[in-house]
Amino acid sequence: MEQGNTIMRRTNWAILAFAALGTSWIVGSASPAAADPYEYPWCIQGRQEGYPGYCGYQTYQQCQASASGRDAYCGINPRVAFSQQRVAPRAFR
């Protein structure tokens, strides 16, 4: 009877090891979602949002509509305000 218990334990450990290995492989191969490549120019700022706040508004009006009725205001996204301007390459003649 002791031999049957030993085989059962080994089988359980093997199943557990393969399950752990499979789980770690699945978790390790998962890639994070890509960030939004576009920097929106307007951020909602306030006590709840902090600084620079939530910067997901294309227009000042969108930001104002979201800030309405809250202890919040709209400001320019500092990443947009202080980023280098992208200049088209000059064509040499």
Backbone as numpy.savetxt, mean C-alpha at the origin, in Angstrom:
# Nx Ny Nz CAx CAy CAz Cx Cy Cz
1.88 -52.26 19.34 1.06 -51.06 19.34 1.93 -49.80 19.34
3.08 -49.88 20.04 3.99 -48.72 20.13 4.51 -48.34 18.74
4.76 -49.32 17.92 5.28 -49.06 16.57 4.24 -48.32 15.73
2.99 -48.64 15.88 1.91 -47.96 15.16 1.81 -46.49 15.56
1.98 -46.19 16.86 1.95 -44.80 17.33 3.13 -44.00 16.78
4.29 -44.62 16.70 5.49 -43.95 16.18 5.29 -43.59 14.71
4.75 -44.52 13.95 4.50 -44.26 12.52 3.46 -43.15 12.38
2.44 -43.16 13.21 1.39 -42.13 13.17 1.98 -40.76 13.48
2.84 -40.67 14.50 3.47 -39.40 14.86 4.34 -38.88 13.72
5.11 -39.76 13.13 5.98 -39.35 12.02 5.16 -38.85 10.84
4.05 -39.53 10.58 3.18 -39.11 9.49 2.57 -37.75 9.78
2.13 -37.55 11.01 1.56 -36.25 11.39 2.60 -35.14 11.27
3.84 -35.40 11.72 4.90 -34.39 11.61 5.23 -34.10 10.15
5.23 -35.12 9.31 5.51 -34.91 7.88 4.42 -34.06 7.24
3.17 -34.33 7.57 2.06 -33.54 7.02 2.15 -32.10 7.50
2.45 -31.92 8.78 2.59 -30.58 9.34 3.75 -29.82 8.69
4.86 -30.51 8.47 6.02 -29.87 7.84 5.71 -29.45 6.41
5.05 -30.32 5.65 4.69 -29.96 4.28 3.67 -28.82 4.23
2.73 -28.81 5.18 1.75 -27.72 5.24 2.44 -26.40 5.56
3.37 -26.42 6.50 4.10 -25.20 6.85 4.95 -24.74 5.68
5.60 -25.66 5.02 6.42 -25.30 3.86 5.57 -24.71 2.74
4.43 -25.32 2.47 3.53 -24.81 1.43 2.98 -23.43 1.78
2.61 -23.24 3.04 2.10 -21.94 3.48 3.17 -20.87 3.35
4.38 -21.17 3.77 5.45 -20.17 3.68 5.78 -19.86 2.21
5.67 -20.84 1.34 5.93 -20.59 -0.07 4.85 -19.66 -0.65
3.60 -19.90 -0.30 2.50 -19.07 -0.80 2.62 -17.65 -0.28
2.89 -17.50 1.00 3.03 -16.16 1.58 4.26 -15.45 1.01
5.34 -16.17 0.83 6.57 -15.57 0.30 6.45 -15.16 -1.15
5.62 -15.84 -1.92 5.50 -15.50 -3.34 4.49 -14.41 -3.61
3.72 -14.04 -2.61 2.72 -12.98 -2.80 3.44 -11.64 -2.90
3.09 -10.87 -3.89 3.71 -9.55 -4.04 2.72 -8.48 -3.60
3.24 -7.39 -3.03 2.33 -6.33 -2.60 1.70 -5.63 -3.80
0.55 -5.03 -3.56 -0.14 -4.31 -4.63 0.69 -3.09 -5.03
0.65 -2.78 -6.29 1.40 -1.63 -6.79 0.75 -0.34 -6.29
1.59 0.60 -5.92 1.09 1.89 -5.47 0.59 2.69 -6.68
-0.30 3.60 -6.40 -0.81 4.45 -7.48 0.33 5.30 -8.01
0.66 5.19 -9.29 1.81 5.93 -9.82 1.55 7.42 -9.97
0.31 7.83 -9.87 -0.03 9.24 -10.07 -0.05 9.96 -8.74
0.63 11.08 -8.66 0.60 11.92 -7.47 -0.50 12.96 -7.64
-1.53 12.88 -6.83 -2.63 13.83 -6.91 -2.23 15.15 -6.27
-2.66 16.27 -6.83 -2.17 17.57 -6.37 -2.80 18.09 -5.09
-3.91 17.54 -4.63 -4.60 18.09 -3.46 -4.69 17.06 -2.35
-4.44 17.52 -1.11 -4.49 16.66 0.07 -5.47 17.23 1.08
-6.23 16.34 1.71 -7.08 16.77 2.82 -6.23 16.66 4.08
-6.21 17.72 4.86 -5.36 17.78 6.04 -6.18 18.20 7.25
-5.77 17.74 8.39 -6.45 18.08 9.62 -5.96 17.18 10.74
-6.64 17.24 11.87 -6.22 16.44 13.03 -6.27 14.95 12.74
-7.28 14.49 12.08 -7.42 13.06 11.83 -6.50 12.57 10.72
-6.17 13.43 9.79 -5.38 13.00 8.63 -3.89 13.24 8.82
-3.51 14.21 9.63 -2.09 14.50 9.80 -1.53 15.27 8.61
-0.19 15.21 8.47 0.45 15.91 7.37 1.28 14.92 6.59
1.23 14.84 5.30 0.52 15.71 4.39 -0.95 15.38 4.26
-1.43 14.35 4.97 -2.84 13.99 4.88 -3.09 12.97 3.80
-4.33 12.87 3.41 -4.70 11.96 2.33 -4.66 12.73 1.02
-3.74 12.38 0.16 -3.53 13.09 -1.11 -4.12 12.28 -2.25
-5.43 12.33 -2.41 -6.08 11.54 -3.44 -7.10 12.33 -4.23
-6.89 13.64 -4.34 -7.88 14.48 -5.02 -7.25 15.18 -6.22
-7.94 15.09 -7.34 -7.45 15.72 -8.57 -7.78 17.20 -8.62
-8.87 17.60 -7.97 -9.26 19.02 -8.01 -9.47 19.53 -6.59
-9.34 20.83 -6.45 -9.57 21.49 -5.17 -11.02 21.29 -4.73
-11.94 21.31 -5.69 -13.36 21.14 -5.38 -13.64 19.75 -4.79
-13.00 18.72 -5.32 -13.16 17.37 -4.77 -12.68 17.33 -3.33
-11.55 17.93 -3.07 -10.99 17.96 -1.73 -11.90 18.73 -0.78
-12.40 19.88 -1.23 -13.31 20.69 -0.40 -14.59 19.94 -0.07
-15.11 19.20 -1.03 -16.33 18.43 -0.78 -16.09 17.37 0.29
-14.91 16.77 0.28 -14.58 15.76 1.28 -14.32 16.39 2.65
-13.75 17.59 2.67 -13.43 18.27 3.93 -14.64 18.93 4.55
-15.69 19.13 3.78 -16.88 19.83 4.26 -17.51 19.10 5.46
-17.75 19.85 6.51 -18.38 19.29 7.70 -17.42 18.57 8.63
-16.14 18.60 8.33 -15.13 17.95 9.17 -14.13 19.00 9.63
-13.36 18.68 10.61 -12.30 19.58 11.07 -11.08 19.36 10.17
-11.23 19.75 8.91 -10.18 19.49 7.92 -10.17 20.60 6.88
-9.08 20.69 6.17 -8.92 21.67 5.10 -8.10 21.04 3.98
-7.98 21.75 2.88 -7.25 21.23 1.72 -5.95 21.98 1.52
-4.93 21.25 1.17 -3.63 21.84 0.89 -3.01 21.17 -0.30
-1.99 21.81 -0.83 -1.28 21.27 -1.98 -0.40 20.10 -1.53
-0.38 19.06 -2.31 0.45 17.90 -2.04 1.92 18.32 -2.12
2.68 18.18 -1.04 4.08 18.61 -1.08 4.93 17.83 -2.07
4.56 16.59 -2.35 5.32 15.82 -3.34 5.15 16.40 -4.74
3.99 16.98 -4.99 3.76 17.62 -6.28 4.38 19.01 -6.29
4.20 19.74 -5.20 4.67 21.12 -5.15 6.19 21.22 -5.25
6.89 20.27 -4.62 8.34 20.37 -4.57 9.06 19.36 -5.45
8.32 18.68 -6.30 8.98 17.73 -7.21 9.56 18.47 -8.40
10.53 17.84 -9.01 11.14 18.44 -10.19 10.16 18.35 -11.35
10.10 19.41 -12.11 9.23 19.43 -13.28 9.81 18.51 -14.34
8.95 17.78 -14.97 9.40 16.91 -16.05 9.41 17.72 -17.34
10.57 17.84 -17.88 10.75 18.64 -19.10 10.97 17.68 -20.26
10.28 17.96 -21.34 10.46 17.14 -22.53 11.89 17.32 -23.04
12.49 16.24 -23.51 13.86 16.36 -24.03 13.90 17.29 -25.25
14.97 18.06 -25.31 15.11 19.00 -26.42 15.49 18.27 -27.69
14.92 18.70 -28.75 15.27 18.13 -30.06 16.44 18.92 -30.62
17.52 18.24 -30.92 18.69 18.91 -31.51 18.56 18.90 -33.02
18.87 20.05 -33.60 18.75 20.15 -35.06 20.10 20.25 -35.70
